[in-house]
Amino acid sequence: MYHVTYFARNCAAAIVGLAMRRLTFRFSSDYRHGTTRWHRLVYAMVGTVAANWVADGAHPLSAVFWGYKLQHRFIRTQ
């Protein structure tokens, strides 16, 4: 139904994740499960797992390259 490319979802996750970092909001598992139409729409447009990861302090580019070989360059080791 809603089709967005993988890279576009990751870019949206980076932007949304930065906003979520300030708002202290996190995506619940309801978005993955698609409990409502709103949850399904958001899950189709935004990589919710990557957005949560950015909101928890990861570098935003690590979300953009989520699943790509370049991802390891942006992951901070603590």
PDB file of N, CA, C and O in Angstrom:
ATOM      1  N   MET A   1       0.826  -1.175   0.000  1.00  0.00           N
ATOM      2  CA  MET A   1       0.000   0.000   0.000  1.00  0.00           C
ATOM      3  C   MET A   1       0.879   1.251   0.000  1.00  0.00           C
ATOM      4  O   MET A   1       0.853   2.027  -0.956  1.00  0.00           O
ATOM      5  N   TYR A   2       1.651   1.449   1.059  1.00  0.00           N
ATOM      6  CA  TYR A   2       2.551   2.594   1.121  1.00  0.00           C
ATOM      7  C   TYR A   2       3.937   2.083   0.765  1.00  0.00           C
ATOM      8  O   TYR A   2       4.475   1.209   1.445  1.00  0.00           O
ATOM      9  N   HIS A   3       4.513   2.625  -0.297  1.00  0.00           N
ATOM     10  CA  HIS A   3       5.830   2.144  -0.703  1.00  0.00           C
ATOM     11  C   HIS A   3       6.813   3.306  -0.716  1.00  0.00           C
ATOM     12  O   HIS A   3       6.664   4.253  -1.489  1.00  0.00           O
ATOM     13  N   VAL A   4       7.791   3.226   0.123  1.00  0.00           N
ATOM     14  CA  VAL A   4       8.866   4.208   0.171  1.00  0.00           C
ATOM     15  C   VAL A   4      10.167   3.423   0.101  1.00  0.00           C
ATOM     16  O   VAL A   4      10.292   2.350   0.692  1.00  0.00           O
ATOM     17  N   THR A   5      11.125   3.964  -0.621  1.00  0.00           N
ATOM     18  CA  THR A   5      12.382   3.233  -0.753  1.00  0.00           C
ATOM     19  C   THR A   5      13.094   3.123   0.589  1.00  0.00           C
ATOM     20  O   THR A   5      12.863   3.911   1.506  1.00  0.00           O
ATOM     21  N   TYR A   6      13.951   2.141   0.675  1.00  0.00           N
ATOM     22  CA  TYR A   6      14.699   1.856   1.899  1.00  0.00           C
ATOM     23  C   TYR A   6      15.541   3.060   2.312  1.00  0.00           C
ATOM     24  O   TYR A   6      15.576   3.427   3.487  1.00  0.00           O
ATOM     25  N   PHE A   7      16.215   3.669   1.346  1.00  0.00           N
ATOM     26  CA  PHE A   7      17.079   4.812   1.640  1.00  0.00           C
ATOM     27  C   PHE A   7      16.265   6.008   2.121  1.00  0.00           C
ATOM     28  O   PHE A   7      16.701   6.719   3.026  1.00  0.00           O
ATOM     29  N   ALA A   8      15.099   6.245   1.538  1.00  0.00           N
ATOM     30  CA  ALA A   8      14.247   7.360   1.962  1.00  0.00           C
ATOM     31  C   ALA A   8      13.740   7.147   3.389  1.00  0.00           C
ATOM     32  O   ALA A   8      13.676   8.093   4.174  1.00  0.00           O
ATOM     33  N   ARG A   9      13.381   5.908   3.725  1.00  0.00           N
ATOM     34  CA  ARG A   9      12.959   5.610   5.104  1.00  0.00           C
ATOM     35  C   ARG A   9      14.094   5.876   6.085  1.00  0.00           C
ATOM     36  O   ARG A   9      13.862   6.376   7.186  1.00  0.00           O
ATOM     37  N   ASN A  10      15.307   5.546   5.693  1.00  0.00           N
ATOM     38  CA  ASN A  10      16.455   5.768   6.565  1.00  0.00           C
ATOM     39  C   ASN A  10      16.757   7.252   6.730  1.00  0.00           C
ATOM     40  O   ASN A  10      17.107   7.692   7.826  1.00  0.00           O
ATOM     41  N   CYS A  11      16.627   8.030   5.656  1.00  0.00           N
ATOM     42  CA  CYS A  11      16.831   9.481   5.762  1.00  0.00           C
ATOM     43  C   CYS A  11      15.781  10.095   6.677  1.00  0.00           C
ATOM     44  O   CYS A  11      16.096  10.950   7.505  1.00  0.00           O
ATOM     45  N   ALA A  12      14.546   9.665   6.531  1.00  0.00           N
ATOM     46  CA  ALA A  12      13.479  10.153   7.409  1.00  0.00           C
ATOM     47  C   ALA A  12      13.751   9.749   8.854  1.00  0.00           C
ATOM     48  O   ALA A  12      13.471  10.514   9.777  1.00  0.00           O
ATOM     49  N   ALA A  13      14.289   8.563   9.050  1.00  0.00           N
ATOM     50  CA  ALA A  13      14.602   8.101  10.409  1.00  0.00           C
ATOM     51  C   ALA A  13      15.663   8.977  11.056  1.00  0.00           C
ATOM     52  O   ALA A  13      15.595   9.248  12.254  1.00  0.00           O
ATOM     53  N   ALA A  14      16.641   9.421  10.276  1.00  0.00           N
ATOM     54  CA  ALA A  14      17.688  10.284  10.826  1.00  0.00           C
ATOM     55  C   ALA A  14      17.109  11.617  11.278  1.00  0.00           C
ATOM     56  O   ALA A  14      17.455  12.117  12.348  1.00  0.00           O
ATOM     57  N   ILE A  15      16.231  12.192  10.469  1.00  0.00           N
ATOM     58  CA  ILE A  15      15.630  13.490  10.803  1.00  0.00           C
ATOM     59  C   ILE A  15      14.670  13.355  11.977  1.00  0.00           C
ATOM     60  O   ILE A  15      14.720  14.139  12.924  1.00  0.00           O
ATOM     61  N   VAL A  16      13.801  12.363  11.908  1.00  0.00           N
ATOM     62  CA  VAL A  16      12.833  12.150  12.985  1.00  0.00           C
ATOM     63  C   VAL A  16      13.549  11.777  14.281  1.00  0.00           C
ATOM     64  O   VAL A  16      13.140  12.198  15.363  1.00  0.00           O
ATOM     65  N   GLY A  17      14.601  10.997  14.172  1.00  0.00           N
ATOM     66  CA  GLY A  17      15.353  10.594  15.360  1.00  0.00           C
ATOM     67  C   GLY A  17      15.975  11.770  16.093  1.00  0.00           C
ATOM     68  O   GLY A  17      16.018  11.791  17.323  1.00  0.00           O
ATOM     69  N   LEU A  18      16.457  12.752  15.334  1.00  0.00           N
ATOM     70  CA  LEU A  18      17.016  13.948  15.974  1.00  0.00           C
ATOM     71  C   LEU A  18      15.936  14.728  16.719  1.00  0.00           C
ATOM     72  O   LEU A  18      16.177  15.242  17.811  1.00  0.00           O
ATOM     73  N   ALA A  19      14.753  14.814  16.127  1.00  0.00           N
ATOM     74  CA  ALA A  19      13.644  15.490  16.811  1.00  0.00           C
ATOM     75  C   ALA A  19      13.224  14.706  18.050  1.00  0.00           C
ATOM     76  O   ALA A  19      12.924  15.290  19.091  1.00  0.00           O
ATOM     77  N   MET A  20      13.205  13.386  17.932  1.00  0.00           N
ATOM     78  CA  MET A  20      12.808  12.544  19.061  1.00  0.00           C
ATOM     79  C   MET A  20      13.811  12.638  20.207  1.00  0.00           C
ATOM     80  O   MET A  20      13.448  12.468  21.371  1.00  0.00           O
ATOM     81  N   ARG A  21      15.059  12.905  19.879  1.00  0.00           N
ATOM     82  CA  ARG A  21      16.081  13.052  20.917  1.00  0.00           C
ATOM     83  C   ARG A  21      15.724  14.211  21.845  1.00  0.00           C
ATOM     84  O   ARG A  21      15.920  14.127  23.058  1.00  0.00           O
ATOM     85  N   ARG A  22      15.200  15.290  21.269  1.00  0.00           N
ATOM     86  CA  ARG A  22      14.816  16.455  22.068  1.00  0.00           C
ATOM     87  C   ARG A  22      13.489  16.240  22.790  1.00  0.00           C
ATOM     88  O   ARG A  22      13.295  16.730  23.902  1.00  0.00           O
ATOM     89  N   LEU A  23      12.574  15.500  22.150  1.00  0.00           N
ATOM     90  CA  LEU A  23      11.228  15.322  22.701  1.00  0.00           C
ATOM     91  C   LEU A  23      11.116  14.148  23.667  1.00  0.00           C
ATOM     92  O   LEU A  23      10.089  13.994  24.327  1.00  0.00           O
ATOM     93  N   THR A  24      12.125  13.339  23.759  1.00  0.00           N
ATOM     94  CA  THR A  24      12.154  12.117  24.579  1.00  0.00           C
ATOM     95  C   THR A  24      11.031  11.144  24.227  1.00  0.00           C
ATOM     96  O   THR A  24      10.569  10.396  25.089  1.00  0.00           O
ATOM     97  N   PHE A  25      10.595  11.147  22.986  1.00  0.00           N
ATOM     98  CA  PHE A  25       9.597  10.192  22.490  1.00  0.00           C
ATOM     99  C   PHE A  25      10.335   9.041  21.836  1.00  0.00           C
ATOM    100  O   PHE A  25      11.375   9.246  21.211  1.00  0.00           O
ATOM    101  N   ARG A  26       9.806   7.825  21.973  1.00  0.00           N
ATOM    102  CA  ARG A  26      10.360   6.658  21.290  1.00  0.00           C
ATOM    103  C   ARG A  26       9.218   5.884  20.639  1.00  0.00           C
ATOM    104  O   ARG A  26       8.114   5.822  21.179  1.00  0.00           O
ATOM    105  N   PHE A  27       9.490   5.294  19.476  1.00  0.00           N
ATOM    106  CA  PHE A  27       8.489   4.476  18.801  1.00  0.00           C
ATOM    107  C   PHE A  27       8.333   3.156  19.542  1.00  0.00           C
ATOM    108  O   PHE A  27       9.319   2.490  19.855  1.00  0.00           O
ATOM    109  N   SER A  28       7.102   2.787  19.818  1.00  0.00           N
ATOM    110  CA  SER A  28       6.830   1.518  20.500  1.00  0.00           C
ATOM    111  C   SER A  28       6.726   0.396  19.469  1.00  0.00           C
ATOM    112  O   SER A  28       6.799   0.633  18.264  1.00  0.00           O
ATOM    113  N   SER A  29       6.557  -0.802  19.954  1.00  0.00           N
ATOM    114  CA  SER A  29       6.413  -1.944  19.046  1.00  0.00           C
ATOM    115  C   SER A  29       5.079  -1.914  18.307  1.00  0.00           C
ATOM    116  O   SER A  29       4.898  -2.653  17.340  1.00  0.00           O
ATOM    117  N   ASP A  30       4.144  -1.075  18.743  1.00  0.00           N
ATOM    118  CA  ASP A  30       2.869  -0.948  18.027  1.00  0.00           C
ATOM    119  C   ASP A  30       3.077  -0.500  16.588  1.00  0.00           C
ATOM    120  O   ASP A  30       2.290  -0.856  15.711  1.00  0.00           O
ATOM    121  N   TYR A  31       4.121   0.270  16.336  1.00  0.00           N
ATOM    122  CA  TYR A  31       4.400   0.725  14.973  1.00  0.00           C
ATOM    123  C   TYR A  31       4.829  -0.446  14.100  1.00  0.00           C
ATOM    124  O   TYR A  31       4.418  -0.533  12.943  1.00  0.00           O
ATOM    125  N   ARG A  32       5.648  -1.346  14.634  1.00  0.00           N
ATOM    126  CA  ARG A  32       6.053  -2.533  13.870  1.00  0.00           C
ATOM    127  C   ARG A  32       4.885  -3.478  13.659  1.00  0.00           C
ATOM    128  O   ARG A  32       4.773  -4.106  12.607  1.00  0.00           O
ATOM    129  N   HIS A  33       4.014  -3.584  14.655  1.00  0.00           N
ATOM    130  CA  HIS A  33       2.881  -4.497  14.574  1.00  0.00           C
ATOM    131  C   HIS A  33       1.741  -3.915  13.746  1.00  0.00           C
ATOM    132  O   HIS A  33       0.869  -4.656  13.293  1.00  0.00           O
ATOM    133  N   GLY A  34       1.737  -2.595  13.543  1.00  0.00           N
ATOM    134  CA  GLY A  34       0.704  -1.961  12.730  1.00  0.00           C
ATOM    135  C   GLY A  34      -0.671  -2.035  13.359  1.00  0.00           C
ATOM    136  O   GLY A  34      -1.627  -2.454  12.706  1.00  0.00           O
ATOM    137  N   THR A  35      -0.789  -1.637  14.617  1.00  0.00           N
ATOM    138  CA  THR A  35      -2.061  -1.777  15.326  1.00  0.00           C
ATOM    139  C   THR A  35      -3.141  -0.839  14.796  1.00  0.00           C
ATOM    140  O   THR A  35      -4.324  -1.172  14.868  1.00  0.00           O
ATOM    141  N   THR A  36      -2.766   0.318  14.267  1.00  0.00           N
ATOM    142  CA  THR A  36      -3.742   1.238  13.672  1.00  0.00           C
ATOM    143  C   THR A  36      -3.232   1.676  12.300  1.00  0.00           C
ATOM    144  O   THR A  36      -2.093   1.388  11.931  1.00  0.00           O
ATOM    145  N   ARG A  37      -4.067   2.361  11.567  1.00  0.00           N
ATOM    146  CA  ARG A  37      -3.630   2.873  10.264  1.00  0.00           C
ATOM    147  C   ARG A  37      -2.503   3.880  10.424  1.00  0.00           C
ATOM    148  O   ARG A  37      -1.570   3.912   9.623  1.00  0.00           O
ATOM    149  N   TRP A  38      -2.594   4.702  11.461  1.00  0.00           N
ATOM    150  CA  TRP A  38      -1.542   5.684  11.715  1.00  0.00           C
ATOM    151  C   TRP A  38      -0.201   4.985  11.956  1.00  0.00           C
ATOM    152  O   TRP A  38       0.825   5.403  11.419  1.00  0.00           O
ATOM    153  N   HIS A  39      -0.211   3.932  12.755  1.00  0.00           N
ATOM    154  CA  HIS A  39       1.022   3.191  13.025  1.00  0.00           C
ATOM    155  C   HIS A  39       1.584   2.580  11.740  1.00  0.00           C
ATOM    156  O   HIS A  39       2.794   2.604  11.516  1.00  0.00           O
ATOM    157  N   ARG A  40       0.710   2.035  10.901  1.00  0.00           N
ATOM    158  CA  ARG A  40       1.164   1.438   9.642  1.00  0.00           C
ATOM    159  C   ARG A  40       1.752   2.487   8.712  1.00  0.00           C
ATOM    160  O   ARG A  40       2.762   2.237   8.054  1.00  0.00           O
ATOM    161  N   LEU A  41       1.126   3.667   8.650  1.00  0.00           N
ATOM    162  CA  LEU A  41       1.620   4.742   7.790  1.00  0.00           C
ATOM    163  C   LEU A  41       2.989   5.224   8.256  1.00  0.00           C
ATOM    164  O   LEU A  41       3.906   5.375   7.449  1.00  0.00           O
ATOM    165  N   VAL A  42       3.122   5.462   9.542  1.00  0.00           N
ATOM    166  CA  VAL A  42       4.407   5.930  10.076  1.00  0.00           C
ATOM    167  C   VAL A  42       5.482   4.877   9.857  1.00  0.00           C
ATOM    168  O   VAL A  42       6.604   5.211   9.475  1.00  0.00           O
ATOM    169  N   TYR A  43       5.159   3.614  10.092  1.00  0.00           N
ATOM    170  CA  TYR A  43       6.146   2.544   9.914  1.00  0.00           C
ATOM    171  C   TYR A  43       6.565   2.411   8.449  1.00  0.00           C
ATOM    172  O   TYR A  43       7.708   2.056   8.157  1.00  0.00           O
ATOM    173  N   ALA A  44       5.644   2.694   7.533  1.00  0.00           N
ATOM    174  CA  ALA A  44       5.971   2.621   6.109  1.00  0.00           C
ATOM    175  C   ALA A  44       6.861   3.778   5.669  1.00  0.00           C
ATOM    176  O   ALA A  44       7.651   3.629   4.736  1.00  0.00           O
ATOM    177  N   MET A  45       6.744   4.924   6.327  1.00  0.00           N
ATOM    178  CA  MET A  45       7.481   6.117   5.907  1.00  0.00           C
ATOM    179  C   MET A  45       8.801   6.324   6.653  1.00  0.00           C
ATOM    180  O   MET A  45       9.718   6.953   6.126  1.00  0.00           O
ATOM    181  N   VAL A  46       8.899   5.800   7.870  1.00  0.00           N
ATOM    182  CA  VAL A  46      10.073   6.050   8.723  1.00  0.00           C
ATOM    183  C   VAL A  46      10.606   4.717   9.232  1.00  0.00           C
ATOM    184  O   VAL A  46       9.838   3.859   9.666  1.00  0.00           O
ATOM    185  N   GLY A  47      11.897   4.550   9.179  1.00  0.00           N
ATOM    186  CA  GLY A  47      12.521   3.386   9.803  1.00  0.00           C
ATOM    187  C   GLY A  47      12.506   3.585  11.314  1.00  0.00           C
ATOM    188  O   GLY A  47      13.397   4.225  11.872  1.00  0.00           O
ATOM    189  N   THR A  48      11.499   3.036  11.966  1.00  0.00           N
ATOM    190  CA  THR A  48      11.281   3.339  13.382  1.00  0.00           C
ATOM    191  C   THR A  48      12.396   2.811  14.274  1.00  0.00           C
ATOM    192  O   THR A  48      12.734   3.445  15.274  1.00  0.00           O
ATOM    193  N   VAL A  49      12.963   1.685  13.937  1.00  0.00           N
ATOM    194  CA  VAL A  49      14.054   1.140  14.747  1.00  0.00           C
ATOM    195  C   VAL A  49      15.278   2.048  14.643  1.00  0.00           C
ATOM    196  O   VAL A  49      15.925   2.340  15.648  1.00  0.00           O
ATOM    197  N   ALA A  50      15.592   2.491  13.435  1.00  0.00           N
ATOM    198  CA  ALA A  50      16.726   3.398  13.242  1.00  0.00           C
ATOM    199  C   ALA A  50      16.464   4.744  13.905  1.00  0.00           C
ATOM    200  O   ALA A  50      17.384   5.346  14.460  1.00  0.00           O
ATOM    201  N   ALA A  51      15.228   5.224  13.856  1.00  0.00           N
ATOM    202  CA  ALA A  51      14.890   6.495  14.501  1.00  0.00           C
ATOM    203  C   ALA A  51      15.074   6.400  16.013  1.00  0.00           C
ATOM    204  O   ALA A  51      15.592   7.327  16.635  1.00  0.00           O
ATOM    205  N   ASN A  52      14.656   5.295  16.598  1.00  0.00           N
ATOM    206  CA  ASN A  52      14.875   5.101  18.035  1.00  0.00           C
ATOM    207  C   ASN A  52      16.367   5.062  18.358  1.00  0.00           C
ATOM    208  O   ASN A  52      16.801   5.579  19.387  1.00  0.00           O
ATOM    209  N   TRP A  53      17.127   4.458  17.492  1.00  0.00           N
ATOM    210  CA  TRP A  53      18.566   4.350  17.693  1.00  0.00           C
ATOM    211  C   TRP A  53      19.223   5.731  17.685  1.00  0.00           C
ATOM    212  O   TRP A  53      20.077   6.023  18.521  1.00  0.00           O
ATOM    213  N   VAL A  54      18.820   6.574  16.736  1.00  0.00           N
ATOM    214  CA  VAL A  54      19.344   7.946  16.676  1.00  0.00           C
ATOM    215  C   VAL A  54      18.889   8.730  17.898  1.00  0.00           C
ATOM    216  O   VAL A  54      19.664   9.494  18.472  1.00  0.00           O
ATOM    217  N   ALA A  55      17.637   8.545  18.296  1.00  0.00           N
ATOM    218  CA  ALA A  55      17.115   9.255  19.464  1.00  0.00           C
ATOM    219  C   ALA A  55      17.864   8.867  20.734  1.00  0.00           C
ATOM    220  O   ALA A  55      17.947   9.663  21.670  1.00  0.00           O
ATOM    221  N   ASP A  56      18.401   7.670  20.777  1.00  0.00           N
ATOM    222  CA  ASP A  56      19.154   7.220  21.949  1.00  0.00           C
ATOM    223  C   ASP A  56      20.619   7.646  21.915  1.00  0.00           C
ATOM    224  O   ASP A  56      21.391   7.292  22.807  1.00  0.00           O
ATOM    225  N   GLY A  57      21.005   8.407  20.886  1.00  0.00           N
ATOM    226  CA  GLY A  57      22.347   8.978  20.876  1.00  0.00           C
ATOM    227  C   GLY A  57      23.253   8.562  19.740  1.00  0.00           C
ATOM    228  O   GLY A  57      24.399   9.010  19.692  1.00  0.00           O
ATOM    229  N   ALA A  58      22.800   7.735  18.832  1.00  0.00           N
ATOM    230  CA  ALA A  58      23.645   7.319  17.715  1.00  0.00           C
ATOM    231  C   ALA A  58      23.781   8.459  16.705  1.00  0.00           C
ATOM    232  O   ALA A  58      22.939   9.356  16.654  1.00  0.00           O
ATOM    233  N   HIS A  59      24.831   8.418  15.916  1.00  0.00           N
ATOM    234  CA  HIS A  59      25.057   9.422  14.884  1.00  0.00           C
ATOM    235  C   HIS A  59      23.953   9.297  13.828  1.00  0.00           C
ATOM    236  O   HIS A  59      23.623   8.181  13.426  1.00  0.00           O
ATOM    237  N   PRO A  60      23.372  10.419  13.366  1.00  0.00           N
ATOM    238  CA  PRO A  60      22.279  10.345  12.384  1.00  0.00           C
ATOM    239  C   PRO A  60      22.661   9.645  11.081  1.00  0.00           C
ATOM    240  O   PRO A  60      21.816   8.998  10.462  1.00  0.00           O
ATOM    241  N   LEU A  61      23.912   9.763  10.658  1.00  0.00           N
ATOM    242  CA  LEU A  61      24.309   9.096   9.418  1.00  0.00           C
ATOM    243  C   LEU A  61      24.334   7.581   9.560  1.00  0.00           C
ATOM    244  O   LEU A  61      24.258   6.862   8.564  1.00  0.00           O
ATOM    245  N   SER A  62      24.441   7.095  10.788  1.00  0.00           N
ATOM    246  CA  SER A  62      24.374   5.645  10.970  1.00  0.00           C
ATOM    247  C   SER A  62      22.976   5.137  10.647  1.00  0.00           C
ATOM    248  O   SER A  62      22.815   3.985  10.244  1.00  0.00           O
ATOM    249  N   ALA A  63      21.959   5.984  10.819  1.00  0.00           N
ATOM    250  CA  ALA A  63      20.601   5.595  10.439  1.00  0.00           C
ATOM    251  C   ALA A  63      20.420   5.656   8.932  1.00  0.00           C
ATOM    252  O   ALA A  63      19.739   4.813   8.349  1.00  0.00           O
ATOM    253  N   VAL A  64      21.035   6.661   8.295  1.00  0.00           N
ATOM    254  CA  VAL A  64      20.911   6.787   6.838  1.00  0.00           C
ATOM    255  C   VAL A  64      21.508   5.570   6.154  1.00  0.00           C
ATOM    256  O   VAL A  64      20.950   5.059   5.183  1.00  0.00           O
ATOM    257  N   PHE A  65      22.638   5.110   6.660  1.00  0.00           N
ATOM    258  CA  PHE A  65      23.303   3.956   6.055  1.00  0.00           C
ATOM    259  C   PHE A  65      22.982   2.659   6.783  1.00  0.00           C
ATOM    260  O   PHE A  65      23.772   1.716   6.731  1.00  0.00           O
ATOM    261  N   TRP A  66      21.845   2.591   7.457  1.00  0.00           N
ATOM    262  CA  TRP A  66      21.395   1.411   8.191  1.00  0.00           C
ATOM    263  C   TRP A  66      21.331   0.223   7.235  1.00  0.00           C
ATOM    264  O   TRP A  66      20.586   0.256   6.256  1.00  0.00           O
ATOM    265  N   GLY A  67      22.084  -0.798   7.505  1.00  0.00           N
ATOM    266  CA  GLY A  67      22.077  -1.990   6.668  1.00  0.00           C
ATOM    267  C   GLY A  67      23.060  -1.943   5.518  1.00  0.00           C
ATOM    268  O   GLY A  67      23.208  -2.930   4.798  1.00  0.00           O
ATOM    269  N   TYR A  68      23.741  -0.815   5.325  1.00  0.00           N
ATOM    270  CA  TYR A  68      24.730  -0.702   4.260  1.00  0.00           C
ATOM    271  C   TYR A  68      26.125  -0.928   4.842  1.00  0.00           C
ATOM    272  O   TYR A  68      26.308  -0.901   6.059  1.00  0.00           O
ATOM    273  N   LYS A  69      27.096  -1.147   3.975  1.00  0.00           N
ATOM    274  CA  LYS A  69      28.460  -1.405   4.434  1.00  0.00           C
ATOM    275  C   LYS A  69      29.082  -0.183   5.107  1.00  0.00           C
ATOM    276  O   LYS A  69      29.996  -0.334   5.917  1.00  0.00           O
ATOM    277  N   LEU A  70      28.607   1.029   4.789  1.00  0.00           N
ATOM    278  CA  LEU A  70      29.181   2.249   5.358  1.00  0.00           C
ATOM    279  C   LEU A  70      28.737   2.513   6.789  1.00  0.00           C
ATOM    280  O   LEU A  70      29.266   3.417   7.436  1.00  0.00           O
ATOM    281  N   GLN A  71      27.790   1.758   7.291  1.00  0.00           N
ATOM    282  CA  GLN A  71      27.218   2.048   8.601  1.00  0.00           C
ATOM    283  C   GLN A  71      28.270   2.029   9.708  1.00  0.00           C
ATOM    284  O   GLN A  71      28.202   2.845  10.628  1.00  0.00           O
ATOM    285  N   HIS A  72      29.218   1.137   9.641  1.00  0.00           N
ATOM    286  CA  HIS A  72      30.195   1.002  10.725  1.00  0.00           C
ATOM    287  C   HIS A  72      31.032   2.262  10.924  1.00  0.00           C
ATOM    288  O   HIS A  72      31.597   2.451  12.001  1.00  0.00           O
ATOM    289  N   ARG A  73      31.128   3.126   9.919  1.00  0.00           N
ATOM    290  CA  ARG A  73      31.926   4.344  10.045  1.00  0.00           C
ATOM    291  C   ARG A  73      31.309   5.355  11.005  1.00  0.00           C
ATOM    292  O   ARG A  73      32.012   6.213  11.541  1.00  0.00           O
ATOM    293  N   PHE A  74      30.008   5.260  11.224  1.00  0.00           N
ATOM    294  CA  PHE A  74      29.311   6.268  12.011  1.00  0.00           C
ATOM    295  C   PHE A  74      28.861   5.770  13.376  1.00  0.00           C
ATOM    296  O   PHE A  74      28.208   6.509  14.113  1.00  0.00           O
ATOM    297  N   ILE A  75      29.192   4.544  13.725  1.00  0.00           N
ATOM    298  CA  ILE A  75      28.793   3.994  15.015  1.00  0.00           C
ATOM    299  C   ILE A  75      29.854   4.357  16.049  1.00  0.00           C
ATOM    300  O   ILE A  75      31.039   4.075  15.877  1.00  0.00           O
ATOM    301  N   ARG A  76      29.401   4.982  17.116  1.00  0.00           N
ATOM    302  CA  ARG A  76      30.309   5.351  18.204  1.00  0.00           C
ATOM    303  C   ARG A  76      30.512   4.162  19.132  1.00  0.00           C
ATOM    304  O   ARG A  76      29.551   3.502  19.528  1.00  0.00           O
ATOM    305  N   THR A  77      31.730   3.900  19.468  1.00  0.00           N
ATOM    306  CA  THR A  77      31.993   2.877  20.483  1.00  0.00           C
ATOM    307  C   THR A  77      32.156   3.583  21.811  1.00  0.00           C
ATOM    308  O   THR A  77      32.845   4.599  21.901  1.00  0.00           O
ATOM    309  N   GLN A  78      31.526   3.049  22.838  1.00  0.00           N
ATOM    310  CA  GLN A  78      31.539   3.731  24.129  1.00  0.00           C
ATOM    311  C   GLN A  78      32.499   3.098  25.086  1.00  0.00           C
ATOM    312  O   GLN A  78      32.630   3.554  26.221  1.00  0.00           O
TER     313      GLN A  78
END
